[in-house]
Amino acid sequence: MLINKGAAVDEIVTIRTTAGEEIVGKLVEDNEKFLILNRPRALVSTAKGATLAPFIFTSDSETISFAKHAILVGPLATVKGAADLYTQTTTGIALAN
């Protein structure tokens, strides 16, 4: 049985909100009331398959606080393929497989 030891600051993590959204972002802080992510991206379905899109389009804030009571699961470590896509989406740096 694997035990989730939690996530570390600066790690790319995944959460699922109580609204059903799957969010990927770089963990800034995890405290009693909030989970703070830098450049959060939502998993969205497109005609070409799943991809990541900005979680909020109408704000230029790069750091978003998620209330703990609105998080159903997470923060969890993000699988390598999704973490690489997140890095490419947020920085423009394409990582080699």
VMD Tcl script that builds the backbone (N, CA, C; Angstrom):
set m [mol new atoms 291]
animate dup $m
set s [atomselect $m all]
$s set {name element resname resid chain x y z} {
  {N N MET 1 A 0.834 -1.175 0.000}
  {CA C MET 1 A 0.000 0.000 0.000}
  {C C MET 1 A 0.882 1.242 0.000}
  {N N LEU 2 A 0.586 2.160 -0.938}
  {CA C LEU 2 A 1.324 3.407 -1.000}
  {C C LEU 2 A 0.685 4.438 -0.083}
  {N N ILE 3 A 1.516 5.190 0.595}
  {CA C ILE 3 A 1.024 6.231 1.499}
  {C C ILE 3 A 1.376 7.583 0.900}
  {N N ASN 4 A 0.376 8.445 0.763}
  {CA C ASN 4 A 0.597 9.785 0.252}
  {C C ASN 4 A 1.230 10.627 1.362}
  {N N LYS 5 A 2.455 11.084 1.134}
  {CA C LYS 5 A 3.157 11.876 2.146}
  {C C LYS 5 A 2.911 13.367 1.962}
  {N N GLY 6 A 1.973 13.718 1.088}
  {CA C GLY 6 A 1.685 15.119 0.860}
  {C C GLY 6 A 2.578 15.695 -0.218}
  {N N ALA 7 A 2.452 16.964 -0.414}
  {CA C ALA 7 A 3.205 17.640 -1.459}
  {C C ALA 7 A 4.115 18.684 -0.845}
  {N N ALA 8 A 5.205 18.954 -1.538}
  {CA C ALA 8 A 6.180 19.931 -1.061}
  {C C ALA 8 A 6.017 21.243 -1.818}
  {N N VAL 9 A 6.375 22.333 -1.176}
  {CA C VAL 9 A 6.368 23.640 -1.815}
  {C C VAL 9 A 7.233 23.569 -3.070}
  {N N ASP 10 A 6.784 24.229 -4.132}
  {CA C ASP 10 A 7.423 24.279 -5.454}
  {C C ASP 10 A 7.203 23.013 -6.284}
  {N N GLU 11 A 6.480 22.051 -5.764}
  {CA C GLU 11 A 6.141 20.853 -6.528}
  {C C GLU 11 A 4.906 21.153 -7.373}
  {N N ILE 12 A 4.823 20.544 -8.554}
  {CA C ILE 12 A 3.630 20.661 -9.385}
  {C C ILE 12 A 2.631 19.648 -8.861}
  {N N VAL 13 A 1.449 20.148 -8.464}
  {CA C VAL 13 A 0.448 19.310 -7.805}
  {C C VAL 13 A -0.882 19.361 -8.551}
  {N N THR 14 A -1.725 18.387 -8.233}
  {CA C THR 14 A -3.067 18.300 -8.787}
  {C C THR 14 A -4.072 18.322 -7.651}
  {N N ILE 15 A -5.166 19.067 -7.855}
  {CA C ILE 15 A -6.284 19.048 -6.903}
  {C C ILE 15 A -7.576 18.834 -7.697}
  {N N ARG 16 A -8.594 18.365 -7.031}
  {CA C ARG 16 A -9.943 18.327 -7.594}
  {C C ARG 16 A -10.819 19.113 -6.648}
  {N N THR 17 A -11.542 20.082 -7.214}
  {CA C THR 17 A -12.407 20.922 -6.397}
  {C C THR 17 A -13.754 20.238 -6.184}
  {N N THR 18 A -14.512 20.742 -5.247}
  {CA C THR 18 A -15.840 20.182 -4.997}
  {C C THR 18 A -16.771 20.433 -6.175}
  {N N ALA 19 A -16.415 21.350 -7.066}
  {CA C ALA 19 A -17.192 21.599 -8.285}
  {C C ALA 19 A -16.815 20.624 -9.397}
  {N N GLY 20 A -15.816 19.762 -9.144}
  {CA C GLY 20 A -15.414 18.754 -10.118}
  {C C GLY 20 A -14.278 19.163 -11.030}
  {N N GLU 21 A -13.721 20.344 -10.842}
  {CA C GLU 21 A -12.621 20.807 -11.679}
  {C C GLU 21 A -11.316 20.147 -11.249}
  {N N GLU 22 A -10.535 19.711 -12.222}
  {CA C GLU 22 A -9.202 19.187 -11.929}
  {C C GLU 22 A -8.217 20.295 -12.257}
  {N N ILE 23 A -7.406 20.674 -11.263}
  {CA C ILE 23 A -6.505 21.820 -11.366}
  {C C ILE 23 A -5.073 21.361 -11.139}
  {N N VAL 24 A -4.158 21.866 -11.975}
  {CA C VAL 24 A -2.732 21.597 -11.833}
  {C C VAL 24 A -2.043 22.935 -11.595}
  {N N GLY 25 A -1.117 22.973 -10.649}
  {CA C GLY 25 A -0.380 24.207 -10.383}
  {C C GLY 25 A 0.834 23.951 -9.521}
  {N N LYS 26 A 1.674 24.963 -9.413}
  {CA C LYS 26 A 2.866 24.860 -8.562}
  {C C LYS 26 A 2.471 25.274 -7.151}
  {N N LEU 27 A 2.719 24.390 -6.182}
  {CA C LEU 27 A 2.345 24.646 -4.797}
  {C C LEU 27 A 3.210 25.750 -4.198}
  {N N VAL 28 A 2.531 26.788 -3.691}
  {CA C VAL 28 A 3.206 27.896 -3.028}
  {C C VAL 28 A 3.094 27.728 -1.518}
  {N N GLU 29 A 1.881 27.386 -1.050}
  {CA C GLU 29 A 1.655 27.244 0.387}
  {C C GLU 29 A 0.461 26.334 0.624}
  {N N ASP 30 A 0.537 25.561 1.696}
  {CA C ASP 30 A -0.556 24.692 2.135}
  {C C ASP 30 A -0.734 24.932 3.626}
  {N N ASN 31 A -1.758 25.740 3.982}
  {CA C ASN 31 A -1.982 26.021 5.392}
  {C C ASN 31 A -3.355 25.504 5.817}
  {N N GLU 32 A -3.788 25.822 7.001}
  {CA C GLU 32 A -5.047 25.289 7.536}
  {C C GLU 32 A -6.265 25.677 6.718}
  {N N LYS 33 A -6.281 26.877 6.159}
  {CA C LYS 33 A -7.472 27.382 5.477}
  {C C LYS 33 A -7.371 27.410 3.956}
  {N N PHE 34 A -6.147 27.557 3.438}
  {CA C PHE 34 A -5.984 27.738 2.007}
  {C C PHE 34 A -4.879 26.873 1.426}
  {N N LEU 35 A -5.063 26.555 0.159}
  {CA C LEU 35 A -4.019 25.944 -0.653}
  {C C LEU 35 A -3.709 26.993 -1.717}
  {N N ILE 36 A -2.481 27.425 -1.786}
  {CA C ILE 36 A -2.118 28.499 -2.701}
  {C C ILE 36 A -1.279 27.917 -3.831}
  {N N LEU 37 A -1.762 28.139 -5.077}
  {CA C LEU 37 A -1.087 27.628 -6.262}
  {C C LEU 37 A -0.652 28.775 -7.159}
  {N N ASN 38 A 0.528 28.619 -7.753}
  {CA C ASN 38 A 1.023 29.572 -8.729}
  {C C ASN 38 A 0.635 29.069 -10.113}
  {N N ARG 39 A 0.100 29.955 -10.930}
  {CA C ARG 39 A -0.291 29.676 -12.312}
  {C C ARG 39 A -1.163 28.423 -12.445}
  {N N PRO 40 A -2.263 28.342 -11.707}
  {CA C PRO 40 A -3.110 27.153 -11.806}
  {C C PRO 40 A -3.717 27.010 -13.199}
  {N N ARG 41 A -3.787 25.781 -13.655}
  {CA C ARG 41 A -4.355 25.452 -14.949}
  {C C ARG 41 A -5.419 24.386 -14.756}
  {N N ALA 42 A -6.527 24.525 -15.487}
  {CA C ALA 42 A -7.623 23.562 -15.414}
  {C C ALA 42 A -7.473 22.551 -16.538}
  {N N LEU 43 A -7.797 21.311 -16.240}
  {CA C LEU 43 A -7.826 20.270 -17.256}
  {C C LEU 43 A -9.106 20.469 -18.069}
  {N N VAL 44 A -8.966 20.654 -19.373}
  {CA C VAL 44 A -10.121 20.866 -20.244}
  {C C VAL 44 A -10.063 19.887 -21.413}
  {N N SER 45 A -11.232 19.562 -21.915}
  {CA C SER 45 A -11.346 18.654 -23.047}
  {C C SER 45 A -11.533 19.468 -24.314}
  {N N THR 46 A -10.735 19.170 -25.339}
  {CA C THR 46 A -10.856 19.844 -26.627}
  {C C THR 46 A -11.067 18.795 -27.708}
  {N N ALA 47 A -11.276 19.236 -28.929}
  {CA C ALA 47 A -11.450 18.311 -30.050}
  {C C ALA 47 A -10.200 17.459 -30.267}
  {N N LYS 48 A -9.036 17.974 -29.853}
  {CA C LYS 48 A -7.776 17.244 -30.009}
  {C C LYS 48 A -7.407 16.435 -28.767}
  {N N GLY 49 A -8.249 16.445 -27.741}
  {CA C GLY 49 A -7.974 15.714 -26.505}
  {C C GLY 49 A -7.858 16.657 -25.321}
  {N N ALA 50 A -7.437 16.113 -24.209}
  {CA C ALA 50 A -7.324 16.891 -22.979}
  {C C ALA 50 A -6.089 17.792 -23.035}
  {N N THR 51 A -6.233 18.982 -22.445}
  {CA C THR 51 A -5.118 19.918 -22.341}
  {C C THR 51 A -5.328 20.784 -21.105}
  {N N LEU 52 A -4.398 21.676 -20.849}
  {CA C LEU 52 A -4.490 22.583 -19.704}
  {C C LEU 52 A -4.761 23.998 -20.191}
  {N N ALA 53 A -5.674 24.685 -19.508}
  {CA C ALA 53 A -6.014 26.067 -19.838}
  {C C ALA 53 A -5.979 26.884 -18.552}
  {N N PRO 54 A -5.785 28.197 -18.660}
  {CA C PRO 54 A -5.787 29.017 -17.447}
  {C C PRO 54 A -7.051 28.772 -16.619}
  {N N PHE 55 A -6.894 28.683 -15.307}
  {CA C PHE 55 A -8.028 28.471 -14.413}
  {C C PHE 55 A -8.918 29.710 -14.388}
  {N N ILE 56 A -8.303 30.892 -14.432}
  {CA C ILE 56 A -9.034 32.160 -14.459}
  {C C ILE 56 A -8.482 32.980 -15.625}
  {N N PHE 57 A -9.380 33.415 -16.512}
  {CA C PHE 57 A -8.978 34.173 -17.691}
  {C C PHE 57 A -8.982 35.683 -17.480}
  {N N THR 58 A -9.781 36.179 -16.553}
  {CA C THR 58 A -10.004 37.622 -16.469}
  {C C THR 58 A -9.205 38.316 -15.372}
  {N N SER 59 A -8.168 37.682 -14.890}
  {CA C SER 59 A -7.301 38.288 -13.886}
  {C C SER 59 A -5.856 38.036 -14.281}
  {N N ASP 60 A -4.993 38.988 -13.988}
  {CA C ASP 60 A -3.577 38.788 -14.290}
  {C C ASP 60 A -2.802 38.257 -13.085}
  {N N SER 61 A -3.522 37.908 -12.015}
  {CA C SER 61 A -2.866 37.342 -10.834}
  {C C SER 61 A -2.347 35.949 -11.164}
  {N N GLU 62 A -1.094 35.706 -10.845}
  {CA C GLU 62 A -0.517 34.389 -11.111}
  {C C GLU 62 A -0.641 33.455 -9.923}
  {N N THR 63 A -0.957 33.977 -8.748}
  {CA C THR 63 A -1.076 33.155 -7.550}
  {C C THR 63 A -2.523 33.194 -7.075}
  {N N ILE 64 A -3.128 32.010 -6.944}
  {CA C ILE 64 A -4.533 31.884 -6.579}
  {C C ILE 64 A -4.646 31.068 -5.295}
  {N N SER 65 A -5.482 31.545 -4.365}
  {CA C SER 65 A -5.753 30.828 -3.116}
  {C C SER 65 A -7.043 30.024 -3.265}
  {N N PHE 66 A -6.975 28.740 -2.957}
  {CA C PHE 66 A -8.142 27.872 -2.980}
  {C C PHE 66 A -8.522 27.560 -1.537}
  {N N ALA 67 A -9.769 27.826 -1.174}
  {CA C ALA 67 A -10.237 27.527 0.176}
  {C C ALA 67 A -10.251 26.013 0.368}
  {N N LYS 68 A -9.716 25.555 1.484}
  {CA C LYS 68 A -9.623 24.118 1.745}
  {C C LYS 68 A -10.988 23.429 1.703}
  {N N HIS 69 A -12.050 24.130 2.145}
  {CA C HIS 69 A -13.368 23.497 2.146}
  {C C HIS 69 A -13.904 23.275 0.732}
  {N N ALA 70 A -13.258 23.888 -0.280}
  {CA C ALA 70 A -13.679 23.725 -1.672}
  {C C ALA 70 A -12.819 22.712 -2.427}
  {N N ILE 71 A -11.908 22.059 -1.710}
  {CA C ILE 71 A -11.038 21.059 -2.332}
  {C C ILE 71 A -11.497 19.679 -1.894}
  {N N LEU 72 A -11.820 18.846 -2.866}
  {CA C LEU 72 A -12.279 17.494 -2.592}
  {C C LEU 72 A -11.098 16.547 -2.398}
  {N N VAL 73 A -10.087 16.669 -3.271}
  {CA C VAL 73 A -8.911 15.800 -3.224}
  {C C VAL 73 A -7.666 16.627 -3.508}
  {N N GLY 74 A -6.589 16.331 -2.767}
  {CA C GLY 74 A -5.311 16.943 -3.060}
  {C C GLY 74 A -4.814 17.816 -1.917}
  {N N PRO 75 A -3.622 18.280 -2.051}
  {CA C PRO 75 A -2.787 18.235 -3.239}
  {C C PRO 75 A -2.097 16.885 -3.407}
  {N N LEU 76 A -2.067 16.435 -4.648}
  {CA C LEU 76 A -1.420 15.178 -5.004}
  {C C LEU 76 A -0.284 15.459 -5.982}
  {N N ALA 77 A 0.722 14.595 -5.971}
  {CA C ALA 77 A 1.794 14.712 -6.959}
  {C C ALA 77 A 1.184 14.520 -8.349}
  {N N THR 78 A 1.622 15.316 -9.294}
  {CA C THR 78 A 1.121 15.251 -10.667}
  {C C THR 78 A 1.986 14.288 -11.469}
  {N N VAL 79 A 1.351 13.436 -12.278}
  {CA C VAL 79 A 2.106 12.485 -13.099}
  {C C VAL 79 A 3.008 13.246 -14.065}
  {N N LYS 80 A 4.113 12.631 -14.453}
  {CA C LYS 80 A 5.151 13.298 -15.242}
  {C C LYS 80 A 4.620 13.929 -16.529}
  {N N GLY 81 A 3.817 13.218 -17.284}
  {CA C GLY 81 A 3.314 13.758 -18.551}
  {C C GLY 81 A 2.510 15.028 -18.346}
  {N N ALA 82 A 1.653 15.045 -17.335}
  {CA C ALA 82 A 0.840 16.233 -17.044}
  {C C ALA 82 A 1.711 17.351 -16.477}
  {N N ALA 83 A 2.702 17.002 -15.649}
  {CA C ALA 83 A 3.610 18.018 -15.095}
  {C C ALA 83 A 4.435 18.650 -16.215}
  {N N ASP 84 A 4.872 17.840 -17.179}
  {CA C ASP 84 A 5.618 18.376 -18.323}
  {C C ASP 84 A 4.740 19.297 -19.163}
  {N N LEU 85 A 3.475 18.910 -19.390}
  {CA C LEU 85 A 2.539 19.752 -20.136}
  {C C LEU 85 A 2.323 21.066 -19.390}
  {N N TYR 86 A 2.196 21.007 -18.064}
  {CA C TYR 86 A 2.032 22.213 -17.250}
  {C C TYR 86 A 3.249 23.133 -17.444}
  {N N THR 87 A 4.441 22.575 -17.360}
  {CA C THR 87 A 5.665 23.380 -17.527}
  {C C THR 87 A 5.702 24.016 -18.907}
  {N N GLN 88 A 5.370 23.242 -19.932}
  {CA C GLN 88 A 5.368 23.781 -21.290}
  {C C GLN 88 A 4.307 24.871 -21.435}
  {N N THR 89 A 3.131 24.671 -20.868}
  {CA C THR 89 A 2.041 25.628 -20.976}
  {C C THR 89 A 2.351 26.933 -20.262}
  {N N THR 90 A 3.002 26.858 -19.110}
  {CA C THR 90 A 3.226 28.064 -18.306}
  {C C THR 90 A 4.530 28.770 -18.594}
  {N N THR 91 A 5.500 28.062 -19.202}
  {CA C THR 91 A 6.807 28.686 -19.447}
  {C C THR 91 A 7.218 28.730 -20.909}
  {N N GLY 92 A 6.591 27.880 -21.728}
  {CA C GLY 92 A 6.991 27.780 -23.123}
  {C C GLY 92 A 8.171 26.845 -23.329}
  {N N ILE 93 A 8.679 26.272 -22.244}
  {CA C ILE 93 A 9.813 25.350 -22.335}
  {C C ILE 93 A 9.282 23.949 -22.621}
  {N N ALA 94 A 9.680 23.377 -23.738}
  {CA C ALA 94 A 9.282 22.018 -24.087}
  {C C ALA 94 A 10.289 21.038 -23.490}
  {N N LEU 95 A 9.804 20.109 -22.692}
  {CA C LEU 95 A 10.683 19.133 -22.064}
  {C C LEU 95 A 10.788 17.891 -22.923}
  {N N ALA 96 A 11.983 17.349 -23.042}
  {CA C ALA 96 A 12.200 16.127 -23.824}
  {C C ALA 96 A 11.682 14.935 -23.061}
  {N N ASN 97 A 11.122 13.978 -23.766}
  {CA C ASN 97 A 10.597 12.766 -23.103}
  {C C ASN 97 A 11.675 11.785 -22.817}
}
mol reanalyze $m
mol bondsrecalc $m
mol representation Tube
mol addrep $m
